[in-house]
Amino acid sequence: MSTYRDFASHRGSARATVLRTAGTRERRSLLTAPRVPTVGIDIGGTKVMAGVVDPDGNILEKLRTETPDKSKSPRVVEDTIVELVLDLSDRHDVHAVGIGAAGWVDAERSKVLFAPHLAWRDEPLRDALSARLAVPVMVDNDANTAAWAEWRFGAGRGEDHLVMITLGTGIGGAILEDGRVKRGKYGVAGEFGHMQVVPGGHRCPCGNRGCWEQYSSGNALVREARELAAADSPVAYNIIDRVKGNVQDITGPLITELAREGDAMCVELFQDIGQWLGIGIANLAAALDPSCFVIGGGVSAADDLLIGPAREAFRRHLTGRGYRPEATIAKAQLGPEAGMVGAADLSRLVARRFRRAKRRRVERHERYERYAQALRTARTGTSQESQS
């Protein structure tokens, strides 16, 4: 990484230009993007994952840490990202860094406009990180990066019209058409989790009530289980016993584990979450008419406990059911690493500019050295002639 710090002062407007234009050339540019290792960062409300990814989507090394506390301030999260990248760079030749952020990213992919689960408001994340890391940095929404990874390497391969739904702390979404991420005019397309499905419903961190993610997400799953346990419901005795009465120890992975073991309450909770998921997908099908929905994120690890009820609800609520082609609903293949892999892969589009600039600097230095050597030789010859 130390070799990159030498070039920190040469980035400026050229990088901003390539970031602005990369979005319109993504599919074509991938054919000529440099086949170099890059780092992908996936930032969620609870964890930060970083990994070195090769051009074929293989993870060479991965690190993971919890999203820092201290109100999850921008500086604290930024420090965590820098530490992870520098750690990985000690063992890998990193040419660019891609960030998949859980929030709204502007059209130029430089600022996080708003992050419901982090203290980011109009945060210039790209510039802040590139100044400290001295390699090109690309910022995008984490659902966009996950969808890109699934289209390139996973469940979305071969699909020209794909919608990604990521179920984690909340719900993220992304739209790909003809191999292009559709970010919208202002960069914030795909925020499906904040569609209002229940007017006056549960309060959402985004400030509204009744958002879709309040009924079909990891937070919704845990909230419902904890409420039943706190009420000392007879159906919750098994999970209460597992956490020894400490309701706050109830987590999504524990609910998934118990559901797989056949716990009736946990199975029912997944059915409820899956039903809300299917209803939302049916609404998206009416608006977007994709050929495939890919379901990713940590909650999707429940497999058919979640996907099965979602498919049933989708068929039941789809507009024009029986008289129109139905989109397929597939589980993401890359698991929780999809956002990280996609961020790394997209960052290769800006790595090209870095490599070209670095090569030009090296060539200039070599020309200068040749000129200086020729000048020294000429001076030496003149000096010898004068002495004779």
C-alpha positions in Angstrom: 0.0 0.0 0.0 2.9 2.3 0.6 3.6 2.6 -3.1 0.1 4.0 -3.6 0.5 6.8 -1.0 3.2 8.3 -3.2 0.6 9.1 -5.8 -2.1 10.6 -3.5 -1.8 14.1 -4.9 -2.5 13.2 -8.6 -6.2 12.1 -8.4 -8.5 15.2 -8.7 -11.0 15.7 -11.5 -9.9 12.9 -13.8 -11.2 10.3 -11.3 -14.5 12.2 -11.0 -14.9 12.1 -14.7 -14.4 8.4 -15.1 -16.9 7.8 -12.2 -19.5 9.9 -13.9 -19.1 8.1 -17.2 -18.6 4.5 -15.9 -22.3 4.0 -15.2 -23.2 4.3 -18.9 -20.5 2.0 -20.1 -20.5 -0.7 -17.5 -21.3 -3.7 -19.6 -18.9 -2.8 -22.4 -16.1 -1.6 -20.1 -16.0 -5.0 -18.3 -14.5 -6.5 -21.4 -11.5 -4.2 -21.2 -11.3 -3.5 -17.4 -7.9 -4.5 -16.0 -7.8 -8.0 -14.6 -6.4 -7.0 -11.3 -7.3 -7.7 -7.7 -9.5 -5.1 -6.0 -11.0 -4.7 -2.5 -14.8 -4.7 -2.0 -16.3 -3.3 1.2 -19.9 -4.1 2.3 -21.2 -1.7 5.0 -24.4 -2.6 6.8 -26.1 -1.5 10.0 -24.4 -4.2 12.0 -21.3 -5.3 10.2 -18.5 -4.2 7.8 -17.1 -6.9 5.5 -14.0 -6.4 3.4 -12.4 -8.7 0.9 -9.9 -9.0 -1.9 -11.6 -10.2 -5.1 -10.1 -11.4 -8.3 -11.6 -10.6 -11.8 -13.6 -13.9 -11.8 -15.4 -13.1 -8.6 -13.3 -15.3 -6.4 -12.6 -14.1 -2.8 -8.9 -14.3 -2.1 -9.2 -13.1 1.5 -12.0 -11.7 3.6 -12.2 -9.8 6.9 -15.2 -8.9 8.9 -15.9 -6.7 11.9 -18.9 -5.2 13.6 -20.1 -1.7 12.6 -18.6 0.5 15.3 -20.7 2.2 17.9 -20.3 5.8 19.0 -23.5 6.5 17.2 -21.9 5.0 14.1 -20.5 8.4 13.2 -19.0 8.9 9.7 -15.5 9.3 11.0 -15.6 6.1 13.1 -17.0 4.0 10.2 -14.4 5.6 7.9 -11.6 4.6 10.3 -12.8 1.0 10.3 -12.9 0.9 6.5 -9.3 2.3 6.2 -8.0 -0.2 8.8 -9.5 -3.1 6.9 -8.2 -2.0 3.5 -4.7 -1.3 4.8 -4.7 -4.7 6.5 -5.6 -6.5 3.3 -3.1 -4.3 1.3 -0.3 -5.6 3.4 -0.8 -9.0 1.7 -2.3 -8.1 -1.7 -1.5 -5.7 -4.5 -4.7 -3.7 -4.4 -5.6 -1.5 -7.4 -9.0 0.0 -6.4 -11.6 -0.1 -3.6 -15.3 -0.4 -4.1 -17.8 0.5 -1.3 -21.3 -0.9 -1.1 -23.0 1.4 1.4 -26.3 0.8 3.1 -27.9 4.1 2.1 -28.7 6.4 -0.8 -25.8 7.2 -3.0 -25.8 10.2 -5.4 -25.8 9.8 -9.1 -22.0 10.5 -9.3 -21.4 7.8 -6.7 -19.4 10.1 -4.5 -21.7 10.9 -1.5 -23.9 8.9 0.7 -27.0 11.2 0.8 -28.8 9.3 3.6 -28.3 6.1 5.5 -31.2 5.0 7.7 -29.1 2.8 9.9 -25.9 5.0 10.0 -25.2 8.6 10.8 -24.5 9.5 7.2 -26.1 12.6 5.8 -24.7 14.0 2.6 -21.4 12.3 3.5 -18.6 12.7 0.9 -17.4 9.2 1.5 -15.6 8.6 -1.8 -13.3 11.7 -1.4 -12.7 11.1 2.3 -11.6 7.5 1.7 -9.6 8.1 -1.5 -7.6 10.9 0.3 -6.6 8.4 3.0 -6.1 5.3 0.8 -4.5 6.9 -2.2 -6.2 4.5 -4.7 -9.3 5.0 -6.7 -12.5 4.6 -4.6 -16.0 3.9 -6.0 -19.1 4.2 -3.8 -22.5 2.6 -4.7 -25.6 1.4 -2.9 -25.0 -2.1 -1.3 -28.0 -3.6 -3.1 -26.7 -2.3 -6.4 -23.3 -4.0 -5.8 -25.0 -7.2 -4.7 -27.2 -7.3 -7.8 -24.2 -6.7 -10.0 -22.4 -9.6 -8.4 -25.4 -11.9 -8.9 -25.7 -10.9 -12.5 -22.0 -11.3 -13.2 -21.3 -14.5 -11.2 -24.5 -15.8 -9.5 -28.2 -16.5 -9.8 -28.8 -13.7 -12.3 -26.4 -14.8 -15.0 -28.1 -14.7 -18.4 -31.0 -12.5 -17.2 -31.5 -9.2 -19.0 -34.2 -7.8 -16.7 -33.4 -8.6 -13.0 -34.6 -7.2 -9.7 -32.6 -7.8 -6.6 -34.1 -7.8 -3.1 -31.7 -7.9 -0.2 -33.1 -8.8 3.2 -30.8 -7.9 6.1 -31.2 -5.4 8.9 -33.6 -3.7 6.5 -34.6 -4.2 2.8 -32.5 -3.1 -0.1 -33.2 -3.3 -3.8 -31.7 -2.9 -7.2 -32.7 -3.0 -10.9 -30.6 -4.3 -13.7 -31.7 -4.0 -17.3 -29.6 -5.2 -20.3 -26.6 -5.5 -18.0 -26.8 -2.0 -16.6 -27.7 -0.9 -13.0 -30.6 1.5 -13.2 -29.8 4.1 -10.6 -32.4 6.7 -11.5 -31.9 10.4 -12.2 -30.5 11.1 -8.7 -28.9 7.8 -8.0 -31.5 6.5 -5.4 -33.6 4.1 -7.5 -34.3 0.7 -5.9 -35.1 1.8 -2.3 -37.9 -0.7 -2.2 -37.7 -1.2 1.5 -39.1 2.2 2.2 -42.2 1.8 0.1 -45.2 2.3 2.5 -47.3 -0.9 2.7 -49.2 -0.2 5.9 -50.2 3.4 6.4 -49.7 4.4 10.0 -47.8 1.1 10.7 -44.5 0.5 12.5 -42.1 3.4 12.8 -39.1 3.1 10.4 -35.6 4.6 11.0 -36.1 6.5 7.8 -38.7 8.6 9.6 -41.9 7.2 8.0 -44.3 4.6 9.2 -45.4 1.3 7.6 -42.3 0.8 5.4 -42.0 -2.6 3.7 -38.9 -3.4 5.6 -40.7 -3.1 8.9 -42.7 -6.3 7.9 -40.2 -8.3 5.9 -36.6 -8.0 7.2 -34.2 -9.2 9.8 -35.3 -6.4 12.1 -39.0 -7.4 11.7 -38.2 -11.1 12.4 -36.3 -10.3 15.6 -38.9 -7.7 16.7 -41.8 -10.1 16.5 -39.9 -12.9 18.3 -38.8 -10.6 21.1 -42.4 -9.2 21.5 -43.8 -12.7 21.9 -41.0 -13.7 24.3 -41.4 -10.5 26.4 -45.2 -11.2 26.6 -44.3 -14.6 28.0 -46.4 -16.2 25.2 -46.8 -20.0 25.5 -45.6 -20.3 21.8 -42.3 -18.7 22.8 -41.4 -21.0 25.7 -38.8 -22.8 23.6 -36.9 -19.7 22.5 -37.2 -18.2 26.0 -35.6 -21.3 27.3 -32.8 -21.1 24.7 -31.8 -17.6 25.8 -32.4 -18.3 29.5 -35.0 -15.6 29.8 -32.8 -12.8 28.3 -35.1 -11.6 25.5 -32.4 -9.3 24.1 -30.3 -12.4 23.2 -32.9 -13.4 20.6 -31.3 -13.0 17.2 -32.1 -13.7 13.6 -29.6 -16.7 13.3 -31.2 -18.2 16.5 -34.7 -17.9 15.0 -33.5 -19.5 11.8 -31.8 -22.4 13.7 -35.0 -23.1 15.7 -37.2 -22.9 12.6 -35.0 -25.5 11.0 -35.5 -27.7 14.0 -39.2 -27.4 13.6 -40.1 -24.8 16.3 -43.7 -23.8 15.5 -43.4 -20.2 16.5 -40.2 -19.6 14.5 -41.6 -21.4 11.4 -44.7 -19.2 11.6 -42.6 -16.0 11.9 -40.8 -16.9 8.7 -44.2 -17.6 7.0 -45.3 -14.1 8.0 -42.1 -12.5 6.8 -42.3 -14.5 3.6 -45.9 -13.5 3.0 -45.0 -9.8 3.2 -42.0 -10.5 0.9 -44.3 -12.1 -1.7 -46.8 -9.2 -1.6 -44.0 -6.6 -2.1 -42.6 -8.6 -5.0 -46.0 -8.8 -6.7 -46.2 -5.1 -6.5 -42.8 -4.7 -8.0 -43.7 -7.1 -10.8 -46.7 -4.9 -11.6 -44.4 -1.9 -11.9 -41.2 -3.3 -13.4 -42.1 -6.6 -15.0 -38.7 -8.3 -14.7 -37.9 -11.8 -15.7 -36.3 -12.7 -12.4 -36.3 -11.7 -8.7 -33.1 -12.6 -6.8 -33.5 -12.7 -3.0 -30.3 -12.1 -1.1 -29.1 -10.8 2.2 -28.6 -12.5 5.6 -32.3 -13.4 6.1 -32.3 -15.4 2.8 -30.2 -18.0 4.6 -33.5 -19.5 5.8 -34.0 -20.9 2.3 -37.4 -22.4 1.7 -38.6 -21.4 5.2 -38.7 -17.9 3.6 -38.7 -18.3 -0.1 -41.5 -20.9 -0.2 -44.1 -18.6 1.5 -42.9 -15.7 -0.6 -43.5 -17.6 -3.9 -47.0 -18.6 -2.7 -47.9 -15.0 -1.7 -46.4 -13.7 -5.0 -48.6 -16.0 -7.1 -51.7 -15.1 -5.0 -51.2 -11.3 -5.2 -49.8 -11.0 -8.8 -51.9 -8.7 -10.9 -53.3 -10.5 -13.9 -52.2 -13.9 -12.5 -52.9 -16.7 -14.9 -52.8 -14.5 -17.9 -49.2 -13.3 -17.9 -45.8 -14.8 -17.7 -44.5 -15.0 -14.1 -41.1 -13.9 -13.1 -39.0 -16.5 -11.3 -37.9 -16.0 -7.7 -34.5 -17.4 -7.0 -32.3 -17.3 -4.0 -29.0 -15.5 -4.4 -26.0 -17.8 -4.9 -23.2 -15.6 -3.5 -24.7 -15.4 0.0 -23.7 -12.5 2.3 -20.6 -11.8 0.2 -22.5 -10.6 -2.8 -22.3 -6.9 -2.0 -18.6 -7.1 -1.3 -17.9 -9.1 -4.5 -20.0 -6.7 -6.6 -18.4 -3.6 -5.1 -14.9 -5.0 -5.9 -15.9 -5.9 -9.4 -17.4 -2.5 -10.2 -14.3 -0.8 -8.8 -12.2 -2.4 -11.6 -13.8 0.1 -13.9 -12.0 2.9 -12.2 -8.8 0.9 -11.6 -8.1 1.3 -15.3 -7.6 5.0 -14.9 -5.4 4.5 -11.9 -3.2 2.1 -13.8 -2.9 4.4 -16.8 -2.0 7.4 -14.6 0.5 5.3 -12.7 2.1 4.0 -16.0 2.3 7.6 -17.3 4.0 8.7 -14.1 6.5 5.8 -14.4 7.1 6.6 -18.1 7.7 10.3 -17.3 10.1 9.3 -14.5 12.0 7.0 -16.9 12.2 9.7 -19.6 13.5 12.1 -17.0 16.1 9.6 -15.8 17.3 9.0 -19.4 17.5 12.7 -20.0 19.4 13.3 -16.7 21.7 10.4 -17.5 22.4 11.8 -21.0 23.1 15.2 -19.5 25.5 13.8 -16.9 27.3 11.9 -19.6 27.6 15.0 -21.8 28.9 17.0 -18.8 31.5 14.3 -18.0 32.7 14.2 -21.6 33.1 18.0 -21.7 35.0 18.0 -18.4 37.4 15.3 -19.7 38.1 17.3 -22.9 38.9 20.5 -20.9 41.3 18.7 -18.7 43.2 17.2 -21.7 
